[in-house]
Amino acid sequence: MTTEIKVPVLPESVADATVATWHVSVGDTVTRDQNLVDIETDKV
């Protein structure tokens, strides 16, 4: 099953982002607005 997950819009100066940490596992139940992952970019 595929579920769309929306990521906040990144500034134009950020070319890409990487998933740093997953906060949920496969099969976990999640709720609306729950943090699922931490993402990192090359900008501070």
C-alpha positions as CSV (number, residue, x, y, z in Angstrom):
1,M,0.0,0.0,0.0
2,T,1.4,3.4,-1.0
3,T,0.6,6.5,1.0
4,E,1.5,10.1,0.0
5,I,3.5,11.9,2.7
6,K,3.8,15.7,2.3
7,V,7.1,17.4,3.1
8,P,7.3,21.1,3.9
9,V,8.3,23.3,1.0
10,L,12.1,23.7,1.0
11,P,13.7,27.0,0.0
12,E,15.0,27.3,-3.6
13,S,18.6,27.3,-2.4
14,V,18.1,23.7,-1.1
15,A,18.6,21.2,-3.9
16,D,17.7,18.0,-1.9
17,A,17.1,16.6,1.5
18,T,18.0,13.2,3.1
19,V,16.0,11.2,5.6
20,A,18.1,11.3,8.8
21,T,15.9,9.4,11.3
22,W,12.7,7.4,11.0
23,H,10.3,7.8,14.0
24,V,8.0,5.0,13.0
25,S,8.4,1.5,11.8
26,V,6.6,-0.5,9.1
27,G,3.1,-1.5,10.4
28,D,2.9,1.2,13.0
29,T,-0.3,3.2,13.2
30,V,0.3,6.9,12.7
31,T,-1.9,10.0,13.3
32,R,-2.4,13.2,11.4
33,D,0.4,15.7,12.0
34,Q,2.6,13.1,13.7
35,N,6.3,13.5,12.9
36,L,7.4,10.5,10.9
37,V,11.0,11.4,9.9
38,D,13.7,14.0,10.5
39,I,15.2,15.3,7.3
40,E,18.6,17.0,6.8
41,T,19.7,19.4,4.1
42,D,23.1,20.8,3.2
43,K,22.0,24.2,4.6
44,V,22.1,25.2,8.2
